[in-house]
Amino acid sequence: MDLVMVFVLILTCLLLFSHWKQSSMRGKLPPGPTPLPIIGNIHQIDAKNVHQAFTNFSKIYGPVFTLYFGMKPAVVLYGYETIKEALIGHGEEFSGRGSVPIFDTVLKGLGNAFSNGDAWKETKHFSLLTLRKLGMGKRSIENQIQEEAQFLVEELKKTNGSPYDPSFILACAPCNVICSIIFQNRFEYEDQIFVTLIEKLNVNSKILSSRWVQLCNMFPVLIDYCPGTHNTFYKNLTSIQSFLLAKIKEHEESLDATNPRDFIDYFLIKGRQENRNQQSIYTRENLTATLIDLFVGGTDTLKSTMRFALLLLLKHPHVTAKVQEEIGRVVGRQRSPCLQDRKQMPYTDAVIHEVQRFIDIAPNNLPHEVTCDVKFRNYLIPKGTTILTSLSSVLHDSNEFPNPETFDPGHFLDAKGNFKKSDYFIPFSTGKRMCLGESLARMELFLFLTTILQNFKLKSLVPLKDVNDAPRVNGFVVLPPPLQLCFIPV
């Protein structure tokens, strides 16, 4: 038997095994389109418009359906009522984190975002408690954000109204806030170590949203045996990991258990208290993974959201004018905006909410996983099944948000112009796996954007009809297109 025949025989066996495995699983899972062997349903999903594909499938199969990404099934939850019922009504059962191979290789199931079970619950509890001790949602962290906002303004003033891409410093500002929380110092924007870290974060954001990484997550064997941008991703993430590990070692040498300075100190103190517990989560490895979660998560999505916000404000000058009028009336020019102002600035609050709704930064959330066999809406979902929650289907629900594809702050205003809350506003997800840093991110968005608009007018380099607000790539998160504009001091 020659090599060709051997190859054909092996391939045939793989196809038959794939078909058998998919067929046996489909009998237990919600309905969905018939998958092909090996590739599953990926040929039926446009990577640039996953939301539309999910919408089409939901019309055929209902709000709970099954898709195969490669040979692995995923149950998709579509629409507000379905997601609420699963993530809140069955919160514990749907609280697992689905496998994300591109991260698992480095983080090894540690930290907050990609861990599971009791280790995740304890790490999450510790992180929330510690972030609150360090001021998240309180006046102390507000002062740090206000101070960073002024550094941001000074940097923008250096452009002297010339065409400028603010992407780099829009990453610097939230990254400095996170740095002050986890190891109590901020960096000058020109600091070479800081510049290198931001560059690595920016490169990794683009790689994560590439089709290649999506393929790697569906077929993890590619990670081990193929060249590709995932190797650059690992190199950058390992470099960030080394930087954070060096900070941990510095803290270990200078730790004063009676006077914790930052997140690292609190973690190390807890670790010393439990040093005889063999099952303790308070290890150096788990601390490093937790810091990576905070460092990357606290920088990337906020940077992208602010870039999108400036882009949308540029494209809709009438919206910008109303925000600046409200800032002038409530805040004035003599002091910095503060969180108390938000209550008196319903239009600005509505604009920031609408930016987050419209851009839909994490269309399908990070994957969940059911922690046990679950009977959900008359379907049996086996333990370990990946769950995808279509946040897009909620943020773009036409019954809650008329003309959802249109940028309209009126979606969050009542007839009298007062701010109107919506249960459908879930850009940070909902349930037990919702974003740990939601309150911090909301503070930063309000204070950074209002401080920028208090000090500058935004000038486009192209006619408004040519301003491109379409996302450039669409993977884990949505990235805005390239942005250049002029910041004209007022």
C-alpha positions as CSV (number, residue, x, y, z in Angstrom):
1,M,0.0,0.0,0.0
2,D,1.6,3.3,-1.1
3,L,1.6,6.5,0.9
4,V,-1.3,8.0,-1.0
5,M,-3.6,5.1,-0.1
6,V,-2.5,5.3,3.5
7,F,-3.3,9.1,3.6
8,V,-6.7,8.5,1.9
9,L,-7.5,5.8,4.4
10,I,-6.5,7.9,7.4
11,L,-8.5,10.9,6.1
12,T,-11.6,8.7,5.5
13,C,-11.4,7.3,9.0
14,L,-11.2,10.9,10.4
15,L,-14.2,12.0,8.4
16,L,-16.2,9.0,9.5
17,F,-15.3,9.5,13.1
18,S,-16.1,13.2,12.9
19,H,-19.5,12.5,11.4
20,W,-20.3,9.8,14.0
21,K,-19.2,12.1,16.9
22,Q,-21.3,15.0,15.6
23,S,-24.3,12.8,14.9
24,S,-24.2,11.3,18.4
25,M,-24.0,14.7,20.1
26,R,-26.7,16.3,18.0
27,G,-29.3,13.9,19.5
28,K,-28.9,15.6,22.9
29,L,-28.3,19.2,21.9
30,P,-30.6,22.0,20.6
31,P,-31.3,21.9,16.9
32,G,-29.0,23.6,14.3
33,P,-27.8,23.4,10.8
34,T,-26.2,20.1,9.7
35,P,-22.4,20.4,10.2
36,L,-19.9,19.1,7.7
37,P,-17.2,16.6,8.9
38,I,-14.1,18.3,10.3
39,I,-15.1,21.9,9.7
40,G,-18.6,21.8,11.2
41,N,-20.6,24.9,10.3
42,I,-17.8,27.5,9.8
43,H,-18.5,27.6,6.1
44,Q,-22.0,29.0,6.9
45,I,-20.7,31.9,9.1
46,D,-19.3,35.1,7.7
47,A,-16.5,36.0,10.0
48,K,-17.1,39.7,9.3
49,N,-20.8,39.5,10.2
50,V,-21.3,36.8,12.8
51,H,-24.3,38.6,14.2
52,Q,-26.2,38.4,11.0
53,A,-25.5,34.7,10.7
54,F,-26.7,34.1,14.2
55,T,-29.8,36.2,13.5
56,N,-30.6,34.1,10.4
57,F,-30.1,30.8,12.4
58,S,-32.3,32.1,15.2
59,K,-35.2,32.6,12.7
60,I,-34.9,29.0,11.6
61,Y,-34.1,27.2,14.9
62,G,-35.2,29.6,17.6
63,P,-33.3,31.4,20.3
64,V,-31.3,28.3,21.4
65,F,-29.4,26.5,18.7
66,T,-26.3,24.5,18.1
67,L,-23.4,25.2,15.8
68,Y,-20.2,23.3,15.3
69,F,-16.9,25.1,15.2
70,G,-14.7,22.5,13.7
71,M,-15.7,19.2,15.5
72,K,-16.7,21.0,18.7
73,P,-20.3,21.9,19.3
74,A,-21.4,25.2,20.8
75,V,-24.9,26.2,22.0
76,V,-25.8,29.7,21.0
77,L,-28.1,31.8,23.2
78,Y,-29.8,34.5,21.2
79,G,-31.9,37.4,22.6
80,Y,-32.4,39.1,26.0
81,E,-34.9,36.7,27.6
82,T,-32.8,33.6,26.7
83,I,-29.5,35.1,27.9
84,K,-31.1,36.4,31.1
85,E,-32.7,33.0,31.8
86,A,-29.4,31.2,31.3
87,L,-26.9,33.5,32.9
88,I,-29.0,34.8,35.8
89,G,-31.8,32.2,36.2
90,H,-29.3,29.3,35.8
91,G,-26.3,31.3,36.8
92,E,-24.3,28.6,38.5
93,E,-24.8,26.0,35.8
94,F,-23.8,28.4,33.0
95,S,-20.9,30.0,35.0
96,G,-18.1,27.9,33.5
97,R,-15.5,29.4,31.2
98,G,-15.2,27.7,27.8
99,S,-11.8,26.7,26.5
100,V,-9.9,29.4,24.6
101,P,-6.7,27.6,23.4
102,I,-4.9,30.8,22.4
103,F,-4.9,31.9,26.1
104,D,-4.9,28.4,27.8
105,T,-1.3,27.8,26.6
106,V,0.1,30.7,28.6
107,L,-2.4,31.2,31.4
108,K,-3.0,27.5,32.0
109,G,-6.5,28.0,33.4
110,L,-5.3,30.4,36.1
111,G,-6.4,34.0,36.9
112,N,-10.0,35.4,36.7
113,A,-11.0,35.4,33.1
114,F,-10.0,31.8,32.0
115,S,-10.3,29.8,35.2
116,N,-13.0,27.5,36.5
117,G,-14.4,25.9,39.6
118,D,-13.5,26.8,43.2
119,A,-10.2,28.4,42.1
120,W,-12.1,30.8,39.9
121,K,-14.7,31.6,42.6
122,E,-12.1,32.3,45.2
123,T,-9.9,34.4,42.8
124,K,-12.9,36.4,41.7
125,H,-14.0,37.0,45.3
126,F,-10.5,38.1,46.3
127,S,-10.2,40.4,43.3
128,L,-13.5,42.1,43.8
129,L,-12.9,42.6,47.5
130,T,-9.4,44.0,46.9
131,L,-10.4,46.3,44.0
132,R,-13.0,47.8,46.3
133,K,-10.4,48.3,49.1
134,L,-8.2,50.0,46.5
135,G,-11.0,52.4,45.6
136,M,-12.9,51.0,42.7
137,G,-16.1,52.9,42.6
138,K,-14.9,55.3,45.2
139,R,-13.5,58.9,45.4
140,S,-9.9,57.8,45.7
141,I,-9.8,56.1,42.3
142,E,-11.8,58.9,40.8
143,N,-9.0,61.3,41.8
144,Q,-6.4,59.1,40.0
145,I,-8.5,59.0,36.9
146,Q,-9.0,62.8,37.0
147,E,-5.2,63.2,37.3
148,E,-4.6,60.9,34.4
149,A,-7.2,62.7,32.3
150,Q,-5.1,65.9,32.8
151,F,-2.0,64.1,31.6
152,L,-4.0,63.0,28.6
153,V,-5.1,66.6,27.8
154,E,-1.5,67.9,28.1
155,E,-0.3,65.3,25.7
156,L,-3.1,66.3,23.2
157,K,-2.2,70.0,23.5
158,K,1.3,69.1,22.2
159,T,-0.2,68.3,18.8
160,N,-1.0,72.0,18.3
161,G,-4.2,71.1,16.4
162,S,-2.2,69.1,13.8
163,P,-3.6,65.8,12.4
164,Y,-3.0,63.2,15.0
165,D,-3.7,59.5,15.7
166,P,-4.5,59.3,19.4
167,S,-4.6,55.5,19.5
168,F,-1.3,55.2,21.5
169,I,-2.2,57.7,24.3
170,L,-5.7,56.4,24.5
171,A,-4.1,53.1,25.6
172,C,-1.7,54.8,27.9
173,A,-4.3,56.5,30.0
174,P,-6.3,53.5,31.1
175,C,-3.2,51.4,31.4
176,N,-1.7,53.9,33.8
177,V,-4.9,53.7,36.0
178,I,-4.5,49.9,36.1
179,C,-0.8,50.1,36.9
180,S,-1.6,52.4,39.8
181,I,-4.0,49.8,41.2
182,I,-1.9,46.7,40.8
183,F,1.6,48.0,41.5
184,Q,1.1,51.7,42.6
185,N,2.9,53.7,40.0
186,R,2.2,55.4,36.7
187,F,4.5,55.9,33.7
188,E,5.3,58.9,31.7
189,Y,4.0,58.4,28.2
190,E,7.5,58.6,26.8
191,D,8.9,56.0,29.1
192,Q,10.5,53.3,26.9
193,I,9.4,50.4,29.0
194,F,5.8,51.7,29.0
195,V,5.9,52.4,25.2
196,T,7.1,48.8,24.6
197,L,4.3,47.4,26.8
198,I,1.6,49.4,25.0
199,E,3.0,48.4,21.6
200,K,2.8,44.7,22.6
201,L,-0.7,45.1,23.8
202,N,-1.8,46.9,20.6
203,V,-0.2,44.2,18.4
204,N,-1.8,41.4,20.4
205,S,-5.2,43.1,20.1
206,K,-5.0,42.9,16.3
207,I,-3.8,39.3,16.4
208,L,-6.6,38.2,18.7
209,S,-9.2,39.6,16.2
210,S,-7.6,37.9,13.2
211,R,-9.2,35.0,11.4
212,W,-6.0,32.9,11.9
213,V,-6.5,33.0,15.7
214,Q,-10.1,32.1,15.3
215,L,-9.0,29.0,13.3
216,C,-6.4,28.2,16.0
217,N,-9.1,28.2,18.7
218,M,-11.2,25.9,16.6
219,F,-8.3,23.6,15.7
220,P,-5.7,23.9,18.6
221,V,-3.3,21.5,16.8
222,L,-2.4,24.5,14.6
223,I,-1.0,26.3,17.6
224,D,1.6,23.5,18.2
225,Y,2.6,22.7,14.7
226,C,2.1,25.7,12.4
227,P,3.9,29.0,12.1
228,G,1.8,32.1,12.3
229,T,1.0,35.3,14.2
230,H,0.0,33.3,17.3
231,N,3.7,32.9,17.9
232,T,4.1,36.7,18.0
233,F,1.1,36.8,20.4
234,Y,2.8,34.3,22.7
235,K,6.1,36.2,22.6
236,N,4.4,39.5,23.5
237,L,2.2,37.9,26.2
238,T,5.2,36.2,27.7
239,S,7.1,39.5,27.7
240,I,4.2,41.2,29.6
241,Q,4.2,38.2,31.9
242,S,7.9,38.7,32.7
243,F,7.4,42.4,33.3
244,L,4.6,41.6,35.9
245,L,6.6,38.8,37.5
246,A,9.5,41.3,38.0
247,K,7.0,43.6,39.8
248,I,5.9,40.7,42.0
249,K,9.5,39.9,43.0
250,E,10.1,43.6,43.9
251,H,7.0,43.5,46.1
252,E,8.0,40.3,47.8
253,E,11.3,42.0,48.8
254,S,9.7,45.2,50.2
255,L,6.4,43.8,51.5
256,D,5.0,45.2,54.8
257,A,2.1,43.1,55.9
258,T,0.8,45.9,58.1
259,N,0.7,48.4,55.2
260,P,-0.5,47.0,51.9
261,R,0.1,49.4,49.0
262,D,-1.6,47.8,46.0
263,F,-3.2,44.7,44.6
264,I,0.0,42.7,44.5
265,D,0.6,43.4,48.2
266,Y,-2.8,42.3,49.2
267,F,-2.4,39.0,47.3
268,L,1.1,38.3,48.7
269,I,-0.2,38.9,52.3
270,K,-3.1,36.5,51.7
271,G,-0.6,34.0,50.3
272,R,1.6,34.2,53.5
273,Q,-1.4,33.6,55.6
274,E,-2.2,30.4,53.7
275,N,1.3,29.2,53.1
276,R,0.5,25.8,54.6
277,N,-2.5,25.2,52.5
278,Q,-1.5,22.9,49.6
279,Q,-4.7,23.8,47.7
280,S,-4.2,27.6,48.1
281,I,-4.9,29.8,45.0
282,Y,-2.4,32.4,46.4
283,T,0.5,31.3,44.3
284,R,2.9,33.4,42.2
285,E,1.6,31.7,39.0
286,N,-2.0,32.6,39.8
287,L,-1.1,36.1,40.8
288,T,0.7,36.6,37.5
289,A,-2.3,35.3,35.5
290,T,-4.7,37.5,37.5
291,L,-2.5,40.6,36.8
292,I,-2.5,39.8,33.1
293,D,-6.3,39.6,33.2
294,L,-6.4,43.1,34.9
295,F,-3.6,44.6,32.8
296,V,-4.9,43.4,29.4
297,G,-8.6,43.6,30.1
298,G,-8.3,47.0,31.8
299,T,-6.5,48.6,28.8
300,D,-7.6,47.0,25.5
301,T,-11.4,47.3,25.5
302,L,-11.3,50.8,27.1
303,K,-8.8,52.0,24.5
304,S,-11.0,50.7,21.7
305,T,-14.1,52.1,23.1
306,M,-12.6,55.6,23.5
307,R,-11.3,55.4,19.9
308,F,-14.7,54.5,18.7
309,A,-16.3,57.3,20.8
310,L,-14.0,59.9,19.2
311,L,-14.8,58.5,15.8
312,L,-18.6,58.7,16.3
313,L,-18.4,62.2,17.9
314,L,-16.4,63.2,14.8
315,K,-19.0,61.8,12.5
316,H,-21.9,63.3,14.4
317,P,-20.9,66.9,15.2
318,H,-24.5,67.9,16.3
319,V,-24.1,65.2,19.1
320,T,-20.7,66.6,20.1
321,A,-22.0,70.1,20.2
322,K,-24.8,69.1,22.6
323,V,-22.4,67.2,24.8
324,Q,-20.0,70.2,24.9
325,E,-22.9,72.6,25.7
326,E,-23.9,70.3,28.6
327,I,-20.2,70.2,29.9
328,G,-20.0,74.0,29.7
329,R,-23.3,74.5,31.6
330,V,-22.7,71.9,34.3
331,V,-18.9,71.8,34.7
332,G,-17.6,75.0,33.2
333,R,-14.0,75.6,32.4
334,Q,-12.5,76.2,35.8
335,R,-12.5,72.7,37.2
336,S,-12.3,69.1,36.1
337,P,-15.4,67.0,35.5
338,C,-16.2,64.6,38.4
339,L,-18.6,61.7,38.7
340,Q,-21.1,63.8,40.6
341,D,-21.6,65.8,37.4
342,R,-23.0,62.7,35.6
343,K,-26.3,63.0,37.4
344,Q,-26.8,66.5,35.9
345,M,-25.6,65.5,32.4
346,P,-28.2,63.1,31.0
347,Y,-27.3,63.7,27.4
348,T,-23.6,63.0,27.9
349,D,-24.5,59.9,29.9
350,A,-26.8,58.8,27.1
351,V,-24.1,59.4,24.4
352,I,-21.6,57.2,26.3
353,H,-24.1,54.5,26.7
354,E,-25.0,54.7,23.0
355,V,-21.4,54.5,22.0
356,Q,-21.1,51.2,24.0
357,R,-24.3,49.8,22.6
358,F,-23.6,50.8,19.0
359,I,-20.1,49.5,18.8
360,D,-20.9,46.2,20.5
361,I,-17.3,45.7,21.6
362,A,-17.6,42.0,22.5
363,P,-20.3,40.7,20.1
364,N,-20.4,37.1,21.5
365,N,-18.7,37.5,24.8
366,L,-16.0,35.2,26.0
367,P,-17.3,31.6,25.7
368,H,-19.1,30.1,28.7
369,E,-19.4,26.4,29.6
370,V,-22.0,24.5,31.5
371,T,-20.7,23.1,34.8
372,C,-23.1,20.1,34.8
373,D,-25.7,18.5,32.6
374,V,-28.4,21.1,32.3
375,K,-32.0,20.9,31.2
376,F,-32.7,24.2,29.5
377,R,-35.9,25.0,27.6
378,N,-36.6,21.3,27.1
379,Y,-33.1,20.6,25.8
380,L,-30.4,18.6,27.5
381,I,-27.0,20.3,27.4
382,P,-24.2,18.0,28.5
383,K,-21.7,19.1,31.1
384,G,-18.7,20.8,29.4
385,T,-20.6,22.1,26.4
386,T,-19.4,25.5,25.2
387,I,-22.0,28.3,25.4
388,L,-21.9,31.4,23.2
389,T,-24.0,34.4,24.3
390,S,-24.9,36.8,21.5
391,L,-24.6,40.1,23.3
392,S,-25.2,41.7,19.8
393,S,-28.7,40.3,19.8
394,V,-29.5,42.2,23.0
395,L,-27.7,45.4,22.2
396,H,-29.2,45.6,18.7
397,D,-32.7,44.4,19.7
398,S,-35.1,46.6,17.6
399,N,-37.9,46.3,20.1
400,E,-35.8,48.0,22.8
401,F,-33.7,50.2,20.6
402,P,-35.6,51.4,17.5
403,N,-33.3,51.6,14.4
404,P,-30.6,49.7,16.3
405,E,-28.0,50.1,13.5
406,T,-28.2,53.9,13.8
407,F,-26.1,55.8,16.3
408,D,-28.8,57.6,18.4
409,P,-28.3,58.8,22.0
410,G,-32.1,59.0,22.1
411,H,-32.1,55.3,22.8
412,F,-31.2,56.2,26.4
413,L,-33.4,59.3,26.9
414,D,-37.0,59.6,27.8
415,A,-39.5,62.1,26.3
416,K,-38.4,64.8,28.8
417,G,-34.7,64.4,28.0
418,N,-33.9,62.5,31.2
419,F,-31.5,59.6,31.2
420,K,-33.3,56.3,30.7
421,K,-31.9,53.0,31.9
422,S,-32.3,49.8,29.9
423,D,-32.0,46.2,31.1
424,Y,-30.8,45.5,27.6
425,F,-27.6,47.4,28.1
426,I,-25.2,44.6,28.8
427,P,-21.9,45.4,27.0
428,F,-20.1,44.0,30.1
429,S,-22.2,40.8,30.0
430,T,-24.4,39.8,32.9
431,G,-24.5,37.1,35.6
432,K,-21.7,35.5,37.5
433,R,-19.1,36.0,34.7
434,M,-19.8,39.7,34.0
435,C,-16.8,42.0,33.7
436,L,-15.0,42.6,37.1
437,G,-14.0,46.1,36.1
438,E,-17.4,47.4,34.9
439,S,-17.6,50.2,37.5
440,L,-14.0,51.3,36.9
441,A,-14.5,51.3,33.1
442,R,-17.7,53.4,33.4
443,M,-15.8,55.9,35.6
444,E,-12.9,56.1,33.1
445,L,-15.1,56.5,30.0
446,F,-17.1,59.4,31.6
447,L,-14.1,61.2,33.0
448,F,-11.7,60.8,30.1
449,L,-14.2,61.7,27.4
450,T,-15.7,64.7,29.2
451,T,-12.3,66.1,30.0
452,I,-11.2,65.8,26.4
453,L,-14.4,67.5,25.1
454,Q,-14.1,70.2,27.8
455,N,-10.7,71.1,26.4
456,F,-10.9,70.5,22.6
457,K,-13.0,70.7,19.5
458,L,-12.7,67.8,17.2
459,K,-11.9,68.5,13.6
460,S,-12.1,65.9,10.8
461,L,-9.6,65.6,8.0
462,V,-12.2,64.3,5.5
463,P,-15.8,65.3,4.7
464,L,-18.1,63.8,7.4
465,K,-19.7,61.5,4.9
466,D,-16.3,59.9,4.4
467,V,-15.6,59.3,8.1
468,N,-15.4,55.5,8.4
469,D,-16.9,54.1,11.6
470,A,-17.1,50.4,10.4
471,P,-15.1,47.9,12.5
472,R,-11.9,46.8,10.7
473,V,-11.8,43.2,12.1
474,N,-14.2,41.2,14.1
475,G,-12.9,38.4,16.4
476,F,-13.1,38.4,20.3
477,V,-13.6,42.1,20.3
478,V,-14.4,44.7,17.7
479,L,-11.6,47.0,16.7
480,P,-12.2,50.5,15.3
481,P,-10.8,51.6,11.9
482,P,-7.7,53.8,11.8
483,L,-8.3,57.2,13.2
484,Q,-6.8,60.6,12.6
485,L,-8.2,64.0,13.6
486,C,-7.3,67.4,14.9
487,F,-7.7,68.4,18.5
488,I,-8.3,72.1,18.5
489,P,-7.9,73.7,22.0
490,V,-10.9,75.8,23.2
